[in-house]
Amino acid sequence: MNHDAAKQVTVVVPQEVAGIRIPRTKLAEEALAFARETMSDVLFNHVLRTYLFGATQLRQAGTDYDEEVAFLACLLHDLGLLRQYWTPEGQFEVDGADAARSFLATQGLEAEKIDTVWDAIALHTTFGIALRKQPEISIVCLGSALDFSGVGFDKMPDGTVDAIISAFPRLGFKKDALETMVDICANKPAGVIMHYFAEVGRSRVPGFRLPTVEEILFSAPFDE
């Protein structure tokens, strides 16, 4: 699916979901309006679920965090999937981090907080680094990993996953995510080279086997 396409569903953002408050500062509202305008409904719902899943895990751990910064990082973390933010050779995480930086700079957010958002987005698929960073960075990794592949699903409090998906339905997320990955690989292959270290193992180490990204995506414990 082309994430630049017009949205097909009107998205209503509640004040709170599953006990997690969605920030409603002036900047948060501006970012929500920007995300609504820019993203498909599938992607918009994913980034909101990312915040809610990540915030739930931080709450379970008793971790305090800057809600606004964490929310901005989650909300903007997949801008690099949108064609208007692609660069010829950039990984989508870095393209997205740069796009978020540009948007937040126009909103007057202080540089230190913008840097935190940049790191959160650029690192959100790099577990070994992101999860050792401050919570405003790790939340994007935690939340997006749960929504994409189900990591942490079994540790969610009863009713939480259903409440979050009810508020922000998946709308065919697995199929959409696969189509997006194929689109990126087909149209900007230079941007995915560094994602494929595992291919060295597959070609050089006898018996080496890792699940593919597609296998991880479709093994997530969601119906679609």
WOVEN-V172754 format. One record per pair of residues at least 12 apart in sequence whose ideal C-beta (glycine too) atoms are under 7 Angstrom apart, sorted by the first residue. I is the first residue (numbers start at 1). J is the second residue. D is the distance in Angstrom with one decimal. If there is no record, write none. Layout:
BEGIN
I:J:D / I:J:D
END
This chain:
BEGIN
1:40:6.4 / 1:42:6.5 / 1:176:4.6 / 1:179:5.3 / 1:180:6.8 / 3:39:6.1 / 3:40:4.7 / 3:43:5.0 / 3:81:5.5 / 3:82:5.2 / 3:180:6.7 / 4:82:5.9 / 4:83:5.7 / 4:84:6.6 / 5:40:5.7 / 7:40:6.0 / 7:41:4.6 / 8:41:6.0 / 9:41:4.5 / 11:36:6.5 / 11:41:6.0 / 11:44:5.7 / 11:45:6.9 / 13:32:6.2 / 14:167:6.0 / 17:52:5.5 / 17:163:6.0 / 17:164:5.8 / 17:167:4.5 / 18:52:6.3 / 18:56:6.5 / 18:160:4.6 / 18:163:4.2 / 18:164:5.6 / 20:52:5.2 / 20:55:4.6 / 20:56:6.2 / 23:67:5.0 / 23:68:5.0 / 23:71:4.5 / 25:68:5.4 / 27:68:6.6 / 27:107:5.6 / 27:109:6.4 / 28:68:5.9 / 28:71:5.8 / 30:107:5.8 / 31:72:5.6 / 31:75:5.4 / 31:76:6.7 / 32:75:7.0 / 34:103:6.2 / 35:47:6.6 / 35:75:5.4 / 38:82:6.5 / 41:171:5.9 / 42:171:4.8 / 42:172:6.6 / 42:173:5.9 / 42:176:4.6 / 43:78:5.9 / 43:81:6.7 / 45:168:4.0 / 45:169:6.2 / 45:170:6.9 / 45:171:6.1 / 46:78:6.9 / 46:147:6.0 / 46:173:6.1 / 47:74:5.9 / 47:75:5.2 / 47:77:6.2 / 47:78:5.9 / 48:168:4.6 / 49:147:4.9 / 49:164:5.6 / 49:168:5.1 / 50:74:4.6 / 50:77:6.5 / 50:140:6.5 / 50:143:3.7 / 50:144:4.6 / 50:147:5.7 / 51:71:5.6 / 51:74:3.7 / 51:75:6.6 / 51:143:6.0 / 52:164:4.7 / 53:142:6.9 / 53:143:4.1 / 53:146:4.4 / 53:147:5.8 / 53:164:6.6 / 54:74:6.2 / 54:139:3.7 / 54:140:6.5 / 54:142:4.3 / 54:143:2.8 / 55:70:7.0 / 55:139:6.5 / 56:156:6.5 / 56:160:5.8 / 57:142:4.8 / 57:152:6.0 / 58:135:5.4 / 58:139:6.0 / 63:135:5.0 / 65:135:3.9 / 65:136:5.4 / 65:139:6.7 / 66:136:5.5 / 69:113:5.2 / 69:116:5.7 / 69:117:6.4 / 69:136:4.7 / 70:135:6.8 / 70:136:4.7 / 70:139:4.8 / 72:104:6.8 / 72:117:5.4 / 73:117:4.6 / 73:120:3.7 / 73:121:6.1 / 73:136:6.2 / 73:139:6.9 / 73:140:5.1 / 74:139:6.3 / 74:140:5.4 / 74:143:5.9 / 76:100:4.0 / 76:103:6.9 / 76:117:6.9 / 76:121:6.5 / 77:96:6.3 / 77:120:6.9 / 77:121:4.7 / 77:124:5.4 / 77:140:4.9 / 77:144:6.5 / 78:96:6.0 / 79:96:4.1 / 79:99:4.0 / 79:100:5.8 / 80:92:3.6 / 80:93:6.0 / 80:94:7.0 / 80:95:3.6 / 80:96:2.9 / 80:99:6.6 / 81:180:5.5 / 85:99:4.1 / 86:188:5.9 / 88:188:6.4 / 88:190:6.2 / 89:190:4.2 / 89:191:5.8 / 90:191:5.5 / 91:191:5.4 / 91:194:6.2 / 92:184:6.3 / 92:191:6.5 / 93:121:6.3 / 93:122:5.1 / 93:124:6.3 / 93:125:5.8 / 94:122:5.4 / 96:121:5.1 / 97:118:4.5 / 97:121:4.0 / 97:122:4.1 / 100:117:5.6 / 100:118:6.7 / 100:121:5.6 / 101:114:5.6 / 101:118:5.2 / 104:117:6.3 / 116:136:5.2 / 116:137:6.5 / 119:133:6.8 / 119:137:5.3 / 120:136:6.2 / 120:137:4.2 / 120:140:4.6 / 121:140:6.5 / 123:137:6.4 / 123:141:6.9 / 124:140:4.2 / 124:141:4.9 / 124:144:5.6 / 127:141:6.1 / 148:177:6.9 / 148:217:6.4 / 148:220:6.7 / 149:216:4.6 / 149:217:6.3 / 149:220:5.1 / 150:220:3.9 / 150:221:4.7 / 153:221:5.1 / 170:222:6.2 / 170:224:6.0 / 172:224:5.8 / 174:217:5.7 / 174:218:5.9 / 174:224:6.0 / 177:217:5.9 / 178:214:6.1 / 178:217:6.4 / 181:213:6.7 / 198:210:5.1
END
